[in-house]
Amino acid sequence: MLASANTIAGNLTIFGAASNIIIMQTAESRGIKVFSFVEFFKIGSIITVLNITVYYLFLAFYILYGV
């Protein structure tokens, strides 16, 4: 559960994971246009909803069928 929560947080915002910040800083230092916070949030919110759906289905299947 902790790993899935960490993945969700990392996908939602730039500040959700240290790797996001490192990649953004490296890209910016090389002159590559980086995402703004709002742009990242728009994409991250879609990915986060998909992740939560997959986690919910997995847990529901696991609880119902005990596999």
ABEGO torsion letter per residue (X at the ends): XAAAAAAAAAAABAAABAAAAAAAAAAAAAGBBBBBAAAAAAAAAAAAAAAAAAAAAAAAAAAAAGX
